[in-house]
Amino acid sequence: MGNSSETVSFVLAAYGNVGALKYMYFSIILFWYVSICVANTVLIVVINVDRRLHEPMYILLSNLCLNEINASTALYPFLLSQMFSDSHEVTLPWCFLQMCCMYTSASAEFCSLAAMAYDRYISICHPLHYNVIMNTERVFILILLVWMYSFLSFIFSFSFIFSLKFCGNIVNNVYCDHKLIIRLSCSVLVHSFISDIFFVLLSIYLPFTLILVSYMKILAVCRKTSKENKQKAVTTCTPQIVSVSNLFVGCIFHSIDFSLLAAQVPGEVRVILSIYLLICQPMLTPFMYGFNLPKIRQSCTMLLFKRKSISLFGKRVL
């Protein structure tokens, strides 16, 4: 169809059957996107305002919430803009930008959870050295490394897409799915399969290994401690275990080739499952971590009632 020096446009065919329902879909998507941004922003603001939460665990959580907003922004505004488009066309550079944001965020999600698991490991298994190992400066360096590592893992894995020649332009999804775009290339490339394996190893397997090792060591230590310490470990570690489990469910849905199941699975279900991670995970994070952890719940309550009392006091003065 064209070479790498030309602008290639892809048509997102999954929008073809929206019809009169586009206003309903637009409202639902907009409501969910705003809810995600508000929930995660509230958590970020609470962590930044309350000095008691200026600890490594909560700083890492704040970064995780920022990543949820970043991942959601890579998808939802694009979906909203396409709802009222007649052509549903998107150019290769825009597709690559969307893929970059989405896959960088996916990698950052796993890496951030690995960093949080390491933080819990140091806190529970080496409490006397915690303040030395996980000081604020090192945490910010760790966050910077997470983002650099995630971005570079995407670039090294998928930058070859720009050099492809395409013999088709119909993408059967609502966003730029790299698997479907690579299938449109004029030649079957072995290194496209290798790049997928490379990305999975760097972005999923390595972080998951670190998470698994951290929790195995935490479990080994918890077996020898008091009931109170066991309960504390369970309270702080459960949200991360739930998040990792949900991420793997989303990765399974994302890796399924729904084109082979077109007759058995309705189009709407295929679309929802393909973006399952960006539907559930961004909302799961603030509620599982933020509003589930006692310290953050107390901070939210204090800030809310403090503002109410200030506003009431101001009215009385007036």
FENLIN-V388754 format. One record per backbone hydrogen bond with DSSP energy under -0.5 kcal/mol. NH is the residue of the N-H (numbers start at 1). CO is the residue of the C=O. E is the energy in kcal/mol with one decimal. If there is no record, write none. Layout:
BEGIN
<<NH | CO | E> <NH | CO | E>>
END
This chain:
BEGIN
<<2 | 166 | -0.8> <6 | 3 | -1.7> <8 | 6 | -0.6> <10 | 90 | -3.2> <11 | 169 | -3.7> <12 | 10 | -0.6> <12 | 88 | -2.7> <13 | 11 | -1.1> <13 | 171 | -2.1> <14 | 171 | -0.7> <14 | 173 | -1.0> <15 | 12 | -1.2> <16 | 13 | -1.9> <18 | 15 | -1.7> <21 | 18 | -1.8> <22 | 19 | -1.4> <23 | 20 | -0.7> <25 | 21 | -2.7> <26 | 22 | -2.6> <27 | 23 | -1.9> <28 | 24 | -2.3> <29 | 25 | -2.7> <30 | 26 | -2.6> <31 | 27 | -2.4> <32 | 28 | -2.4> <33 | 29 | -2.6> <34 | 30 | -2.5> <35 | 31 | -2.2> <36 | 32 | -2.3> <37 | 33 | -2.4> <38 | 34 | -2.7> <39 | 35 | -2.7> <40 | 36 | -2.3> <41 | 37 | -2.3> <42 | 38 | -2.6> <43 | 39 | -1.5> <44 | 40 | -2.1> <45 | 41 | -2.8> <46 | 42 | -2.7> <47 | 43 | -2.3> <48 | 44 | -2.0> <49 | 45 | -2.7> <50 | 46 | -2.3> <51 | 49 | -0.7> <53 | 50 | -1.6> <54 | 51 | -1.6> <55 | 53 | -2.1> <58 | 55 | -0.5> <59 | 55 | -2.5> <60 | 56 | -2.5> <61 | 57 | -1.5> <62 | 58 | -2.2> <63 | 59 | -1.8> <64 | 60 | -1.9> <65 | 61 | -2.2> <66 | 62 | -2.0> <67 | 63 | -2.0> <68 | 64 | -1.7> <69 | 65 | -1.8> <70 | 66 | -2.2> <71 | 67 | -2.8> <72 | 68 | -2.2> <73 | 69 | -2.4> <74 | 70 | -1.2> <75 | 71 | -0.6> <75 | 72 | -1.0> <76 | 72 | -2.6> <79 | 75 | -2.2> <80 | 76 | -2.6> <81 | 77 | -2.2> <82 | 78 | -1.9> <83 | 79 | -1.2> <84 | 80 | -0.6> <84 | 81 | -0.5> <85 | 82 | -1.3> <90 | 10 | -2.1> <92 | 8 | -2.1> <95 | 91 | -2.4> <96 | 92 | -2.9> <97 | 93 | -2.2> <98 | 94 | -2.4> <99 | 95 | -2.7> <100 | 96 | -2.6> <101 | 97 | -2.4> <102 | 98 | -2.6> <103 | 99 | -2.9> <104 | 100 | -2.1> <105 | 101 | -1.9> <106 | 102 | -1.9> <107 | 103 | -2.3> <108 | 104 | -2.6> <109 | 105 | -2.0> <110 | 106 | -1.7> <111 | 107 | -2.5> <112 | 108 | -2.6> <113 | 109 | -2.1> <114 | 110 | -2.0> <115 | 111 | -2.3> <116 | 112 | -2.3> <117 | 113 | -2.2> <118 | 114 | -2.2> <119 | 115 | -2.1> <120 | 116 | -2.2> <121 | 117 | -2.2> <122 | 118 | -2.5> <123 | 119 | -2.3> <124 | 120 | -2.4> <125 | 121 | -2.8> <126 | 121 | -0.6> <126 | 122 | -1.6> <129 | 126 | -1.0> <130 | 127 | -0.7> <133 | 129 | -2.6> <134 | 130 | -3.0> <135 | 132 | -0.6> <135 | 133 | -0.5> <139 | 135 | -1.9> <140 | 136 | -2.1> <141 | 137 | -1.9> <142 | 138 | -2.5> <143 | 139 | -2.3> <144 | 140 | -2.2> <145 | 141 | -2.4> <146 | 142 | -2.1> <147 | 143 | -1.9> <148 | 144 | -2.3> <149 | 145 | -2.8> <150 | 146 | -2.2> <151 | 147 | -2.3> <152 | 148 | -2.5> <153 | 149 | -2.1> <154 | 150 | -1.5> <155 | 151 | -2.4> <156 | 152 | -2.8> <157 | 153 | -1.1> <158 | 154 | -3.0> <159 | 155 | -1.6> <161 | 158 | -1.7> <162 | 159 | -1.3> <163 | 160 | -1.4> <164 | 161 | -1.4> <166 | 2 | -1.0> <167 | 184 | -3.0> <168 | 184 | -0.5> <171 | 11 | -3.0> <171 | 169 | -0.7> <172 | 170 | -0.6> <173 | 171 | -2.0> <177 | 175 | -1.5> <178 | 176 | -0.6> <181 | 177 | -2.0> <182 | 178 | -2.4> <183 | 179 | -1.5> <184 | 180 | -0.6> <184 | 181 | -0.9> <185 | 182 | -1.6> <186 | 165 | -2.9> <189 | 187 | -0.6> <192 | 189 | -0.6> <193 | 189 | -0.7> <193 | 190 | -0.8> <194 | 190 | -1.8> <195 | 191 | -2.2> <196 | 192 | -1.4> <197 | 193 | -2.0> <198 | 194 | -2.8> <199 | 195 | -2.6> <200 | 196 | -2.5> <201 | 197 | -2.5> <202 | 198 | -2.3> <203 | 199 | -3.1> <204 | 200 | -2.1> <205 | 200 | -2.8> <206 | 201 | -2.2> <208 | 204 | -2.4> <209 | 205 | -2.4> <210 | 206 | -2.0> <211 | 207 | -2.4> <212 | 208 | -3.0> <213 | 209 | -2.6> <214 | 210 | -2.3> <215 | 211 | -2.3> <216 | 212 | -2.1> <217 | 213 | -2.0> <218 | 214 | -2.1> <219 | 215 | -2.5> <220 | 216 | -1.9> <221 | 217 | -1.9> <222 | 218 | -2.7> <223 | 219 | -1.6> <224 | 221 | -1.5> <225 | 222 | -1.0> <230 | 226 | -2.0> <231 | 227 | -2.2> <232 | 228 | -2.0> <233 | 229 | -2.3> <234 | 230 | -2.3> <235 | 231 | -2.3> <236 | 232 | -1.9> <237 | 233 | -2.0> <238 | 234 | -2.3> <239 | 235 | -0.5> <241 | 237 | -2.0> <242 | 238 | -2.5> <243 | 239 | -2.4> <244 | 240 | -2.5> <245 | 241 | -2.2> <246 | 242 | -2.5> <247 | 243 | -2.3> <248 | 244 | -1.9> <249 | 245 | -1.8> <250 | 246 | -2.4> <251 | 247 | -2.4> <252 | 248 | -2.0> <253 | 249 | -2.1> <254 | 250 | -2.4> <255 | 251 | -1.8> <256 | 252 | -1.0> <258 | 256 | -1.3> <260 | 257 | -1.3> <261 | 258 | -1.0> <262 | 259 | -0.7> <265 | 261 | -2.8> <266 | 264 | -0.5> <270 | 266 | -2.2> <271 | 267 | -2.1> <272 | 268 | -2.3> <273 | 269 | -2.6> <274 | 270 | -1.8> <275 | 271 | -1.3> <276 | 273 | -1.1> <278 | 275 | -0.6> <279 | 275 | -0.7> <279 | 276 | -1.1> <280 | 276 | -2.6> <281 | 277 | -1.2> <282 | 277 | -0.6> <283 | 280 | -0.8> <284 | 280 | -2.4> <285 | 281 | -2.2> <286 | 282 | -0.6> <287 | 283 | -1.1> <288 | 284 | -3.2> <289 | 285 | -2.4> <290 | 285 | -0.8> <291 | 286 | -2.1> <293 | 289 | -1.6> <293 | 290 | -0.8> <297 | 293 | -2.3> <298 | 294 | -2.5> <299 | 295 | -2.1> <300 | 296 | -2.7> <301 | 297 | -2.1> <302 | 298 | -2.7> <303 | 299 | -2.7> <304 | 300 | -2.2> <305 | 301 | -2.6> <306 | 302 | -2.3> <307 | 303 | -2.0> <308 | 304 | -1.9> <309 | 305 | -2.6> <310 | 306 | -2.1> <311 | 307 | -2.5> <312 | 308 | -2.5> <313 | 309 | -2.3> <314 | 310 | -2.4> <315 | 311 | -1.9> <316 | 312 | -2.0> <317 | 313 | -2.2> <318 | 314 | -2.1>>
END
